[in-house]
Amino acid sequence: MASTIGVIGTGYVGLVTGTCFAETGNTVICVDIDEKKVEKLRSGKVTIYEPGLEYLFERNIREKRLHFTTNLEEAVQKAQILFLCLPTPPDEDGSADLKHVLSAATNIGRILTEKNISEFKIVVNKSTVPVGTSDKVREAILKTAPQGRFDVVSNPEFLREGFAVEDFMKPDRIVVGTENAQSADIMRSLYEPFTRSGNPIFVLDTKSAEIAKYAANAFLAMRISFMNELSAYTEAVGADIESVRMAIGADNRIGKRFLFAGVGYGGSCFPKDVRALKTSAAQAGTPLGLVEATENANTRQTERFAERIIARLGGKGALKGKHIAIWGIAFKPNTDDTREAPSFLIIDQLLAEGASVAVYDPEAMEGAEHRYGKQANITYSSGMYECAEKADALVIVTEWSEFRQPDAALLKERMKSPLLFDGRNLFDVKKMGDAGIEYHSIGRDSTKQGAK
């Protein structure tokens, strides 16, 4: 049966969640305090880049199943299920900042009391939150709605940016955390259209569900950091990290995914969630050494890559007058998300050494301009070859598809020096050498193609 759903917060998770629930016939009321953003959404304009989202968004706006408002009261009064899809940025100590989540919970409780709402409501934590947050949300609601009939449920999202619509519509699994049988039944019914192929709905206790999201992201981040650390070793001894990856990935106990070495992970999830889990575990007196090492290895990988670029261009103090092209700003392809993007850390180090930089990204140019603004030493390019014009070196940070088969002859013609640093191992070492491009990648011996 179709439901009326409230989605509080129209960021990445909120907009995907609201649109996908509307696609299965539900009426969805999305709430945000940003009036300009709400007006833009009402006019049919998607505010994030996510493949496949715009088509579903436009269809459900047209079918009048997807609505946007700044009025929280409307959602609380009309919806039985209220999803909290609010930001939980890292606090100064690395823990998740719950002020937005708890503020929304307090306001929900106030509305339940002021409007004398007696219908049973489910408040769902969709945001990534530390263990114990459901209890805090419940307490916040009870402060202003002591007689309210409601339950607080944990329902973590497992959406990959660039594949979020696919992940929501065809999930590997659904995780629901509740000790309330009525809530469990309602959530099972809500998600039934998404699990027809047999993928499971796990109903766990609330705290286990809260930990599940952090555990999943920290484990995947750990795989990436392991390969990144290993890449420094393979590079030093003349081995090939890509060969190692294929050999170990064929082991079905390990699998092929998240074994690609690169310049480090970024985005809205891995850095924040690794940090929050590390902090939460330390506060509980059970520090997670592997998680801490994962974070340190990730930071070091990005620094190491930047140091290699600087060393090849003459070392510390020698980059003044050098011009470097950067392909890729977003933390991964198929998104415009630049949060914790490795590209920024690399650009920061190059600028600090006195280099000038040209940047290009198919979708994330706005994020770059927001961070750096108008500077004499930064050029915002409209295309990949324009970006490479008169560059002393080209650095690939994000593996966008359009970067995978560049015209080597055109690059050599445009660049001052045919020097390429590939942070995503997009190309064959020997073929780059045969094309006359000095090629440096991750975890592979550049001397095998005659590079300096």
FENWOZI-V29329 format. One record per backbone hydrogen bond with DSSP energy under -0.5 kcal/mol. CO is the residue of the C=O (numbers start at 1). NH is the residue of the N-H. If there is no record, write none. Layout:
# FENWOZI-V29329
{{CO	NH} {CO	NH}}
This chain:
# FENWOZI-V29329
{{3	5} {3	27} {4	80} {4	81} {5	29} {6	8} {6	83} {7	9} {7	31} {8	85} {11	15} {12	16} {13	17} {14	18} {15	19} {16	20} {17	21} {18	22} {19	23} {20	24} {21	24} {21	26} {22	25} {26	28} {27	5} {28	30} {28	67} {29	7} {30	69} {31	9} {33	35} {34	38} {35	39} {36	40} {37	41} {38	42} {39	43} {40	45} {41	44} {44	46} {48	50} {49	336} {50	53} {50	54} {52	56} {53	57} {54	58} {55	59} {56	60} {57	61} {58	62} {59	63} {60	65} {60	66} {61	64} {65	28} {65	67} {67	30} {69	32} {70	72} {71	74} {71	75} {72	76} {73	77} {74	78} {75	79} {80	122} {81	6} {81	83} {82	84} {82	124} {83	8} {83	85} {84	126} {84	127} {85	11} {89	97} {91	94} {95	91} {96	98} {98	102} {99	103} {100	104} {101	105} {102	106} {103	107} {104	108} {105	109} {106	110} {107	111} {108	112} {109	113} {110	114} {111	115} {112	117} {113	116} {116	118} {121	123} {121	151} {122	82} {122	124} {123	125} {123	153} {124	84} {124	126} {125	155} {126	157} {127	129} {130	133} {132	136} {133	137} {134	138} {135	139} {136	140} {137	141} {138	142} {139	143} {140	144} {141	144} {141	145} {145	148} {148	150} {149	121} {151	123} {151	153} {153	125} {154	177} {159	161} {160	163} {163	167} {164	168} {165	169} {166	170} {168	171} {174	176} {174	202} {176	178} {176	204} {177	154} {179	181} {180	184} {181	185} {182	186} {183	187} {184	188} {185	189} {186	190} {187	191} {188	192} {191	194} {191	195} {192	195} {195	198} {200	174} {200	202} {201	203} {202	176} {202	204} {204	178} {205	209} {206	210} {207	211} {208	212} {209	213} {210	214} {211	215} {212	216} {213	217} {214	218} {215	219} {216	220} {217	221} {218	222} {219	223} {220	224} {221	225} {222	226} {223	227} {224	228} {225	229} {226	230} {227	231} {228	232} {229	232} {229	233} {230	234} {231	235} {232	236} {233	237} {234	238} {234	239} {235	238} {239	241} {240	244} {241	245} {242	246} {243	247} {244	248} {245	249} {246	250} {248	251} {250	252} {251	254} {251	255} {256	259} {259	261} {269	273} {270	274} {271	275} {272	276} {273	277} {274	278} {275	279} {276	280} {277	281} {278	282} {279	283} {280	284} {281	286} {282	285} {287	289} {288	292} {289	293} {290	294} {291	295} {292	296} {293	297} {294	298} {295	299} {296	300} {297	301} {298	302} {299	303} {300	304} {301	305} {302	306} {303	307} {304	308} {305	309} {306	310} {307	311} {308	312} {309	313} {310	315} {311	314} {315	318} {319	322} {322	356} {323	392} {323	393} {324	358} {325	327} {325	395} {326	328} {326	360} {327	397} {327	398} {332	335} {334	51} {337	331} {338	341} {339	267} {341	344} {341	345} {342	346} {343	347} {344	348} {345	349} {346	350} {347	351} {348	352} {349	353} {350	355} {351	354} {354	321} {356	324} {357	379} {358	326} {359	381} {360	328} {364	368} {365	369} {366	370} {367	371} {368	372} {369	373} {373	375} {375	378} {377	357} {379	359} {379	381} {383	387} {384	388} {386	389} {388	391} {391	416} {391	417} {393	325} {394	421} {395	327} {395	397} {396	423} {398	400} {400	403} {401	404} {403	406} {406	408} {407	411} {408	412} {409	413} {410	414} {411	415} {414	390} {417	419} {418	420} {418	438} {419	394} {420	422} {420	440} {421	396} {421	423} {422	425} {423	263} {428	432} {429	433} {430	434} {431	435} {432	437} {433	436} {436	438} {437	439} {438	420} {438	440} {440	422} {441	443} {443	241} {444	446} {445	448} {446	449} {446	451} {447	450}}
